[in-house]
Amino acid sequence: MLIRPEKMVPAVSGLADSVWQELYAEAEQAASKEPKLMGILDDVVLSRTSLGNAVAVRLARKLSRRDMGRDELEPLIRTILKANPQTVECMAADLRAVVERDAACHNALEPLLFFKGFHAMATYRVAHLLWQEGRHLLALLFQSISSEVFGVDIHPAAQIGCGILLDHGTGFVVGETAIIENDVSLLHEVTLGGTGKEKGGARHPIVRSGVLIGAGAKVLGRVEIGECAKVAASSVVLNDVRPHTTVAGVPAQEMASSAPGDVSPALCMQQCIDTES
C-alpha cells in the first residue's frame, strides 16, 4: 500500500498562471460591481503579480497572531511558495476543483477570498513544506492556528495530492501518516484517523484518486480506500474498500459497484447510494 508518486503532482503544468489570469479578471469585475470590497480585492489580488503572492497575502491575513503578525507571516509564506512552484500548481488545482465540483461556487475568486476549506488546505500545504524542511515546530504552529481559525486539523506530515475539494471543511481531521492522492472530494466532519495510541509506523488511511468521502464519515487505521470509491455520509470504515465501490453504514459495508470507466464520484459529487451493482 505504497504511495504512487504520479498521483501526488499536478495533472496540468502551468495551471497556476491560467488560474491567476482568471482570478485577476474576476477581481477587476468584482471591484467595479462592489466598491466596498476594493480594500480586500486590491490587497489580495489586484496589487499582486502571481497566485503564490495572492495566497500568501490571504493566508497571512487569516493566520496572523500576536506572536506572529502579518508582517512576518506574509514574507515567510511568499518565500516558501516561491521556492516550491509545484505547491502553487497544487493550490491552483485545488481552486479549479472547488469551481468545478462545488455547486455554490461561481468562480475561483470566491474560494480564494472566502472559502475556509481552500484556506485550510493551502495552510496545510505551507505547513507540509516546512515539515519536509525539518522545521517541525513552525509547521505545527501553522497546524494549530489552522485548527483554531478554520476548524480543520491536518497534520503537516500527511501526504496530500492536488485537485482536492475540501467542502466546508469544519471538523475535518487528518492524521500524521495519512495519504490522499489527487482529485479527491471530502466533506465536513470527515476523519482520517488511527485506531490506538501506538506511535510510529503507518497507522492512518490511504485514500486513492477519485474518491468521494461524505460528511461525517470516519476512516480509521491503515485501510485503503480504492480508486474512485465512495464512502457514504456518517459511515465508519475499518477495512479496505475496493476500487469503484460504494460503502455505507457502521461499520461500513459494500453497497454497490461501478464500472472502471465511469466518472469518478469525486468529480461528479453524486452522493446517492445506488444499491444495484
C-alpha positions in Angstrom: 0.0 0.0 0.0 2.7 2.5 -1.1 2.1 6.0 -2.3 2.0 6.4 -6.1 4.2 9.4 -6.9 2.3 10.2 -10.1 -0.8 10.7 -8.1 0.7 13.4 -5.9 1.6 16.0 -8.6 -0.5 18.5 -10.6 -2.2 16.9 -13.6 -1.7 20.1 -15.7 1.5 22.0 -15.8 1.2 25.8 -15.9 -2.2 25.8 -14.3 -1.3 28.4 -11.8 -0.7 31.0 -14.5 -4.0 30.3 -16.1 -5.9 30.4 -12.8 -4.2 33.6 -11.9 -5.3 35.3 -15.1 -8.9 34.2 -14.4 -8.6 35.5 -10.8 -7.3 38.9 -11.8 -10.0 39.4 -14.3 -12.7 38.3 -11.8 -11.2 40.7 -9.2 -11.4 43.6 -11.6 -15.0 42.9 -12.4 -15.8 42.5 -8.7 -14.2 45.8 -7.8 -16.3 47.6 -10.4 -19.5 46.0 -9.1 -18.9 46.1 -5.4 -16.6 49.1 -4.5 -16.9 48.3 -0.7 -14.7 45.2 -1.4 -12.0 47.2 -3.1 -9.8 47.0 0.0 -9.5 43.2 0.1 -9.6 42.9 -3.6 -6.7 45.2 -4.1 -4.7 43.8 -1.2 -5.1 40.1 -2.1 -5.3 40.2 -5.9 -5.1 43.5 -7.8 -1.8 44.6 -6.3 -0.2 41.2 -6.7 1.6 39.6 -9.6 1.0 35.8 -9.1 -1.2 33.2 -7.4 1.5 32.4 -4.9 1.7 36.0 -3.8 -2.1 36.3 -3.5 -2.3 33.1 -1.4 0.5 34.4 0.8 -1.4 37.6 1.5 -4.7 35.8 2.1 -3.3 33.3 4.5 -1.3 36.0 6.3 -4.5 38.0 6.8 -6.2 34.9 8.2 -3.5 33.4 10.4 -1.7 36.4 11.9 -1.5 36.4 15.7 0.2 38.5 18.4 3.2 36.1 18.4 3.5 36.1 14.6 1.9 39.1 12.8 1.2 39.6 9.1 4.4 41.4 8.6 6.3 38.2 9.5 3.8 35.6 8.0 3.4 37.1 4.6 7.0 37.2 3.6 7.6 33.8 5.2 4.7 32.2 3.1 5.7 34.1 0.0 9.3 32.9 0.2 8.2 29.3 0.8 5.9 29.2 -2.2 8.4 31.0 -4.5 10.8 28.2 -3.7 8.2 25.5 -4.3 6.3 26.3 -7.5 4.8 22.8 -7.7 2.9 23.6 -4.5 1.4 26.7 -6.1 0.3 24.4 -9.0 -1.4 22.2 -6.5 -3.2 25.2 -5.0 -4.3 26.2 -8.5 -5.7 22.6 -9.0 -7.5 22.9 -5.6 -9.1 26.2 -6.7 -10.2 24.6 -10.0 -11.6 21.6 -8.1 -13.7 23.9 -6.0 -15.1 25.8 -9.0 -15.9 22.6 -10.9 -17.3 20.5 -8.1 -18.9 22.9 -5.6 -22.4 24.0 -6.9 -22.3 27.0 -4.6 -19.1 28.3 -6.2 -19.2 30.5 -9.3 -15.5 31.4 -9.9 -12.0 30.9 -8.4 -12.1 34.3 -6.7 -14.8 33.2 -4.2 -12.7 30.3 -2.6 -9.5 32.4 -2.7 -11.2 35.1 -0.7 -13.8 33.3 1.4 -13.9 29.5 1.5 -12.2 28.2 4.6 -11.9 24.7 3.0 -9.4 26.1 0.5 -7.7 28.3 3.1 -7.2 25.2 5.4 -5.8 23.1 2.5 -3.5 25.9 1.5 -2.3 26.3 5.1 -1.6 22.6 5.2 0.5 22.8 2.0 2.7 25.5 3.6 3.0 23.6 6.8 3.9 20.4 4.9 6.7 22.2 3.1 8.0 23.4 6.5 7.8 19.8 7.9 9.8 18.5 4.9 12.5 21.1 5.7 12.7 19.8 9.3 11.1 23.0 10.7 8.6 20.9 12.7 7.7 23.3 15.4 6.8 26.1 12.9 4.8 23.6 10.9 2.9 22.6 14.0 2.2 26.2 14.7 0.6 26.5 11.3 -1.4 23.4 12.0 -2.5 24.7 15.4 -3.6 28.1 14.1 -5.5 26.4 11.2 -7.4 24.3 13.7 -8.4 27.3 15.7 -9.3 29.5 12.7 -10.8 27.0 10.2 -11.9 24.1 12.4 -9.6 21.9 10.3 -6.8 19.8 11.8 -4.4 18.3 9.2 -1.1 17.0 10.5 1.7 18.6 8.4 3.4 15.3 7.8 0.3 13.9 6.0 0.8 13.5 2.2 -2.0 15.1 0.1 -2.1 15.3 -3.7 -3.6 18.0 -5.9 -7.1 18.9 -7.0 -8.6 18.4 -3.6 -12.1 19.7 -2.8 -12.5 20.2 1.0 -16.1 21.3 1.0 -17.0 23.4 4.1 -14.1 21.9 6.0 -15.4 22.2 9.5 -14.3 19.3 11.7 -12.0 17.7 9.1 -9.2 15.8 10.7 -6.2 14.0 9.0 -3.6 12.0 10.9 0.2 12.1 10.6 0.7 9.1 8.3 -2.4 9.6 6.1 -2.1 9.7 2.3 -4.6 11.3 0.0 -4.0 11.1 -3.8 -5.1 13.5 -6.5 -8.7 14.6 -7.4 -10.4 13.6 -4.1 -13.5 15.3 -2.7 -14.1 15.4 1.1 -16.9 16.9 3.0 -17.1 18.3 6.5 -16.5 16.3 9.7 -14.6 13.6 7.9 -11.9 11.9 10.0 -8.9 10.0 8.6 -7.6 8.7 11.9 -5.8 6.0 13.7 -7.2 3.2 16.0 -5.0 3.5 19.0 -2.1 5.2 20.8 0.8 3.4 19.2 3.4 5.7 17.8 5.4 5.3 14.6 4.6 3.2 11.6 1.9 3.7 9.0 -1.3 3.9 11.1 -3.6 6.2 9.1 -5.7 5.7 5.9 -4.7 5.8 2.3 -7.3 7.5 0.0 -6.7 6.8 -3.7 -7.5 9.2 -6.5 -11.1 9.9 -7.5 -12.6 9.0 -4.1 -15.6 10.8 -2.6 -16.0 10.7 1.2 -19.3 12.0 2.6 -19.9 14.3 5.5 -19.2 12.8 8.9 -17.5 9.7 7.7 -14.8 8.2 9.8 -12.0 6.1 8.2 -9.8 4.6 10.9 -6.5 2.7 10.7 -4.2 1.9 7.8 -7.0 1.0 5.5 -7.0 1.8 1.8 -10.0 3.4 0.0 -9.6 2.2 -3.5 -9.6 4.4 -6.6 -12.9 6.0 -7.4 -14.7 4.5 -4.4 -17.4 6.3 -2.5 -17.9 6.4 1.3 -21.4 7.4 2.3 -22.0 10.1 4.9 -21.7 9.1 8.6 -20.1 5.7 7.7 -17.3 4.2 9.8 -14.7 2.4 7.7 -12.5 -0.1 9.4 -11.5 -2.3 6.4 -10.1 -1.7 2.9 -12.6 -0.5 0.3 -12.3 -2.0 -3.2 -11.9 0.4 -6.1 -15.1 1.6 -7.8 -17.3 0.5 -5.0 -19.7 2.3 -2.6 -19.7 1.6 1.1 -22.1 2.7 3.8 -23.0 2.0 7.4 -21.5 1.4 10.8 -19.3 -0.5 10.3 -19.3 0.2 6.5 -20.4 -2.5 4.2 -20.2 -2.7 0.4 -23.5 -1.4 -1.2 -22.7 -1.1 -4.9 -20.0 -1.1 -7.6 -19.4 0.8 -10.8 -17.5 0.2 -14.0 -13.9 1.4 -14.0 -14.7 3.8 -16.9 -17.5 5.6 -15.1 -16.9 9.2 -14.0 -15.3 9.2 -10.6 -17.6 10.1 -7.6 -15.1 12.8 -6.6 -15.7 14.6 -9.9 -19.5 14.2 -10.2 -20.2 14.7 -6.5 -23.1 12.2 -6.7 -23.7 11.1 -3.1 -26.8 9.0 -3.6 -26.4 5.2 -3.0 -27.4 3.0 -5.9 -27.7 -0.4 -4.4 -27.7 -2.1 -7.8 -24.3 -3.4 -8.7 
